[in-house]
């Protein structure tokens, strides 16, 4: 059973609006009450929109455009504006959108005229009471004279954010339910939003949301601060209708198609394609920073990283060089990283990483989340607070040397031993920057069960200004080859711990014909 005391909340004082006499302020507590009451009744799935809208291809759906001049608060002096999204394609149901202003709460009515359609025939078929599937927040993020989209809520409990100068990539989610388990995953969804109008000179705003799903309900408060890195203070209350074997808190979802540590799919010319290239975890109890490069497995893979006291975790896009992707449209080098920073002690548990096979860069196939040691039980109530940062890889504030690249050579590139593989890991930044080229840096490498580390050494590579760790290891071809490695000087770690799992089903371990 989840011990809610392990997840001690840090809920700031609720923001109360100054309202005219006789008008009651709408607060986060009211959303919590709605979620609690909703959890005592049987789940009812949201009503789907008409089938012809759900059948729209994603590209055709994208051609339906909201007219910027219809944005909420556009005529005011507010730096924040709201653009609505219409249901269709993967956005299969409408959500209720409300504005909280000094006069009280009002629902935003659907107006078909606020959208432009690719052709007259499609526009005529849109119901006048269709509703919205989500919304986009805009703010003068990159230029004080223009507004930019910086945060989007749309689809189930997904939301995407960017920092200054970035393009959209990975997503946050409210919660996951049994993601990666054989029993199958549930997708709770936001059903109602309340957008609190900020003051005209405000640099942050509040979004309240009600979550509903077969096994749980939830109330969320997002206090949003756009900037160089967009920071979201998240306060959540979850109420469980049913037992959940693996609840996932503060989840992140991303895409990894291929990188320098994997083979290119047939026909691909771009060097790499991914929204994120690795998972970072910081354990406050041990002080360890861990880096796990992402992979696209041949079969679904679920891995757990034990943490005594979580200080943070995130999915990073560290490689920010255009030459690594050569994609002038997708601009993968400008995709954001995301970092989750817990408030209070979340207790012991694991950071779970789900890696899913994929044959397209259009599929989000990576999920990372925190899961406590105990499953959730029907009737449990959990409080959770954390900061979520969207921005540059430095959002993790990691002090030591970091993994810059991971290269792997198959047996044909290692030695005559057909079960041996060469791993080359480049470390840079942090305390490595001040080292002399002849510093007595030591490589520290260990293998998992059944893995034999044949050799490992470290050298400074001046042309790249990196310290390169080279490892030769072998394992039974039917077993995963797992490794951990870091660099040290005088017995003290210089870098994060690089960890890797080369699965038995990896294409890199298949013998050439």
Secondary structure, DSSP 8 states (H G I E B T S, - for coil): ---GGGS-------------TT-----HHHHHHHHHHHTTS------B--HHHHTS-HHHHHT-EE-GGG-BTTTSS-S-EEEEEE-BTTB-B-BEEEEEETTEEEE----GGGEE-SSHHHHHHS-TT--EEEEEEEEEEEETTEEEEEEEEESTTEEEE--TT-B---EEESEEESTTSTT--B--EEEEEEEE---TT-S-EEEEEEEE-SSEEEEEEEEEE-SSSEEEEEEEEEEESS-BSSEEEEEEEE-EEE-TTS---TT--SS-EES--EEEEEETTT--EEEEE----SS-EEEEEEESSEEEEEEE-----GGGT--TTT-GGGB-EEEEEESS---SEEEEEEE---S-TTS--EEEEEEESS-B-TT-EEEEEEEEEEESGGGG---SBEEEEEEEE-GGGS-S-TTEEEEEEEEESGGGGG--TT---EEEEEE-TTEEEEEEEEEEETTTTEEEEEEEEEE-TTS-EEEEEEEEETTEE-B-EEEEEE-TT-GGGS---
